[in-house]
Amino acid sequence: MTQNAGTQRIVVIGGGFAGLWAAAAAARARELFGIDPGALEIALVAPEAFHTIRVRCYEDNLAAIRLPLDDLLAPIGATRIAAAVTAIDPAARSFATAAGPLAYDRLILAAGSALRVPDIPRAQPTFDVDSYAGAERLAAHLASLAAGPRDAATGTAVVIGGGLAGVEIACELPGRLRALLGEGAPVRVVLVDRHEIGAAMGAGAATVRTALAASGVEARDHAGIAAVEADGVRLADGTSIPARAVVFTTGAHASPLAGQLGVPLDRLGRVAVDAFLKVEGVTDVYAAGDCAVAAADALGHVTVMSCQHARPMGRLAGHNAVCDLAGRPQDRVAFSAPDYVTVMDLGPEGAVYTSGWDRGTLVASGAAAKTVKQTINCSRIYPPLPATKEAMFAAAAPVIQAPPATK
Ligand SMILES: Cc1cc2nc3c(=O)[nH]c(=O)nc-3n(C[C@H](O)[C@H](O)[C@H](O)COP(=O)(O)OP(=O)(O)OC[C@H]3O[C@@H](n4cnc5c(N)ncnc54)[C@H](O)[C@@H]3O)c2cc1C
């Protein structure tokens, strides 16, 4: 992609919740400030051609969780570069891809995060629900079990990691396995964690435990994994669980691209950004979403790897990068996210919805919480469809809405 003389370029790395909304907010600000698109290019670089609704990767039906990025970017006058970024050189204001280096005037790093898998011996393929590709591989594997030989391990799945994603996929699996193997087939789902499963849900902890039990999911608290063996999983206490599906949900770590900026990273590999989403200690680089950490309020809370924060961070990064380039510092908008909510799917048992950074208030559970979860997952966090310029710009306004509207 060559750059015309006199044209400036904002490049967004990543097409997820932060990246898409950074590009849309930048395009909106460009128009708002009367900047000729010929004078300011907005490009989004991502290896995949899709905006993935990653939070839905634990679901059975993956058909609606990917949207073509070109359908979202073309109406707003942003271009897509199909590539994976391999290195960033902030001093040269350029980054590398397999197709060669590209220059930027302002960079917005929104390359997200990926599952961090613990280093334990593994003698059979393992699975995850961290990405569309991972969810698709798990679905294909589960489907293949129905056609294969049947034994005690066939209908057993072990989910390793009892956080939000772990509980969500564990609650789905009994129904998915029964649907594939037949209603009468023996099905067993074991959820293993080093800590007490559900405790992190605060006021929703008891709801989580009740739902796991009602779904037939065995919760193994305070349990380590010694090895994934050819025919199952061996726990640290020597217990063997015969299983043909082993799913890791052991937490996420920021994209290694964050490490390219030469600034300190937090324990999740994230770069620190200021209130305007600018990376601290680096010139002309913004960051948003899972690869960035920002102050969320004046009480010391910081952003959580979540689309609840990735979307507004992206919107502000895009808007503020244009303000910066256009010499309009007075139009920048500062990030703040004082309220935090958690809505966890519990499969056939509904959902659990808490508010507060400590998840200290149980807002709803069961069917009422499930309605909220489905509204968020299937509608609120989607781009407007069809993605007209007007609708995209309205959704890209740099305003933090009150929860649960933010997610
Ligand atoms: C199963 C599951 C359930 C979840 N549930 C919730 C929930 O209920 N609520 C909630 O708020 N959050 C939830 N999350 C977390 C949420 O999905 C993430 O926090 C969110 O996706 C982060 O958005 P992002 O844009 O930073 O990163 P991502 O959505 O991961 O997007 C990253 C983008 O960067 C691109 N990219 C990566 N590397 C490169 C590279 N080298 N070059 C170019 N592009 C690159 C990727 O292709 C992708 O387009 C869940 C996550 C999972 C896996």
The ligand as an SDF file (V2000), in Angstrom:
LIG
                    3D

 53 58  0  0  0  0  0  0  0  0999 V2000
  -15.2050  -17.6400   25.1660 C   0  0  0  0  0  0  0  0  0  0  0  0
  -15.0370  -16.1740   25.4850 C   0  0  0  0  0  0  0  0  0  0  0  0
  -16.0570  -15.5330   26.1690 C   0  0  0  0  0  0  0  0  0  0  0  0
  -15.9100  -14.1780   26.4820 C   0  0  0  0  0  0  0  0  0  0  0  0
  -16.9350  -13.5490   27.1380 N   0  0  0  0  0  0  0  0  0  0  0  0
  -16.8620  -12.2420   27.3790 C   0  0  0  0  0  0  0  0  0  0  0  0
  -17.9470  -11.5540   27.9850 C   0  0  0  0  0  0  0  0  0  0  0  0
  -18.9570  -12.1550   28.3600 O   0  0  0  0  0  0  0  0  0  0  0  0
  -17.8300  -10.2130   28.1740 N   0  0  0  0  0  0  0  0  0  0  0  0
  -16.7340   -9.5080   27.7800 C   0  0  0  0  0  0  0  0  0  0  0  0
  -16.7120   -8.2780   27.9390 O   0  0  0  0  0  0  0  0  0  0  0  0
  -15.6710  -10.1250   27.2170 N   0  0  0  0  0  0  0  0  0  0  0  0
  -15.7150  -11.4700   27.0090 C   0  0  0  0  0  0  0  0  0  0  0  0
  -14.6530  -12.1130   26.4040 N   0  0  0  0  0  0  0  0  0  0  0  0
  -13.4150  -11.3510   26.1270 C   0  0  0  0  0  0  0  0  0  0  0  0
  -13.5060  -10.5830   24.8190 C   0  0  0  0  0  0  0  0  0  0  0  0
  -13.8070  -11.4630   23.7520 O   0  0  0  0  0  0  0  0  0  0  0  0
  -12.1960   -9.8830   24.5350 C   0  0  0  0  0  0  0  0  0  0  0  0
  -11.8640   -9.1020   25.6550 O   0  0  0  0  0  0  0  0  0  0  0  0
  -12.3190   -9.0010   23.3040 C   0  0  0  0  0  0  0  0  0  0  0  0
  -12.4840   -9.8100   22.1730 O   0  0  0  0  0  0  0  0  0  0  0  0
  -11.1100   -8.0890   23.1500 C   0  0  0  0  0  0  0  0  0  0  0  0
  -11.2480   -7.3230   21.9930 O   0  0  0  0  0  0  0  0  0  0  0  0
   -9.9570   -6.8990   21.1610 P   0  0  0  0  0  0  0  0  0  0  0  0
  -10.4340   -6.1220   19.9930 O   0  0  0  0  0  0  0  0  0  0  0  0
   -8.9740   -6.2870   22.0680 O   0  0  0  0  0  0  0  0  0  0  0  0
   -9.3020   -8.2730   20.6970 O   0  0  0  0  0  0  0  0  0  0  0  0
   -9.8710   -9.3900   19.7320 P   0  0  0  0  0  0  0  0  0  0  0  0
  -11.3390   -9.4240   19.7260 O   0  0  0  0  0  0  0  0  0  0  0  0
   -9.1390  -10.6240   20.1220 O   0  0  0  0  0  0  0  0  0  0  0  0
   -9.3810   -8.9250   18.2880 O   0  0  0  0  0  0  0  0  0  0  0  0
   -7.9960   -8.9000   17.9740 C   0  0  0  0  0  0  0  0  0  0  0  0
   -7.8230   -8.6380   16.5050 C   0  0  0  0  0  0  0  0  0  0  0  0
   -6.4410   -8.4680   16.2340 O   0  0  0  0  0  0  0  0  0  0  0  0
   -6.0690   -9.2500   15.1250 C   0  0  0  0  0  0  0  0  0  0  0  0
   -4.6470   -9.5680   15.2300 N   0  0  0  0  0  0  0  0  0  0  0  0
   -4.0680  -10.3720   16.1480 C   0  0  0  0  0  0  0  0  0  0  0  0
   -2.7490  -10.4480   15.8950 N   0  0  0  0  0  0  0  0  0  0  0  0
   -2.5050   -9.6620   14.8290 C   0  0  0  0  0  0  0  0  0  0  0  0
   -1.3230   -9.3340   14.0920 C   0  0  0  0  0  0  0  0  0  0  0  0
   -0.1190   -9.8210   14.4190 N   0  0  0  0  0  0  0  0  0  0  0  0
   -1.4390   -8.5070   13.0230 N   0  0  0  0  0  0  0  0  0  0  0  0
   -2.6310   -7.9930   12.6900 C   0  0  0  0  0  0  0  0  0  0  0  0
   -3.7790   -8.2800   13.3460 N   0  0  0  0  0  0  0  0  0  0  0  0
   -3.7080   -9.1000   14.4070 C   0  0  0  0  0  0  0  0  0  0  0  0
   -7.0050  -10.4480   15.2120 C   0  0  0  0  0  0  0  0  0  0  0  0
   -7.0690  -11.1150   13.9730 O   0  0  0  0  0  0  0  0  0  0  0  0
   -8.3070   -9.7600   15.5980 C   0  0  0  0  0  0  0  0  0  0  0  0
   -8.9100   -9.2050   14.4650 O   0  0  0  0  0  0  0  0  0  0  0  0
  -14.7510  -13.4670   26.0950 C   0  0  0  0  0  0  0  0  0  0  0  0
  -13.7300  -14.1320   25.4000 C   0  0  0  0  0  0  0  0  0  0  0  0
  -13.8650  -15.4770   25.1010 C   0  0  0  0  0  0  0  0  0  0  0  0
  -12.7660  -16.1690   24.3500 C   0  0  0  0  0  0  0  0  0  0  0  0
  1  2  1  0
  2  3  1  0
  2 52  2  0
  3  4  2  0
  4  5  1  0
  4 50  1  0
  5  6  2  0
  6  7  1  0
  6 13  1  0
  7  8  2  0
  7  9  1  0
  9 10  1  0
 10 11  2  0
 10 12  1  0
 12 13  2  0
 13 14  1  0
 14 15  1  0
 14 50  1  0
 15 16  1  0
 16 17  1  0
 16 18  1  0
 18 19  1  0
 18 20  1  0
 20 21  1  0
 20 22  1  0
 22 23  1  0
 23 24  1  0
 24 25  2  0
 24 26  1  0
 24 27  1  0
 27 28  1  0
 28 29  2  0
 28 30  1  0
 28 31  1  0
 31 32  1  0
 32 33  1  0
 33 34  1  0
 33 48  1  0
 34 35  1  0
 35 36  1  0
 35 46  1  0
 36 37  1  0
 36 45  1  0
 37 38  2  0
 38 39  1  0
 39 40  1  0
 39 45  2  0
 40 41  1  0
 40 42  2  0
 42 43  1  0
 43 44  2  0
 44 45  1  0
 46 47  1  0
 46 48  1  0
 48 49  1  0
 50 51  2  0
 51 52  1  0
 52 53  1  0
M  END
$$$$
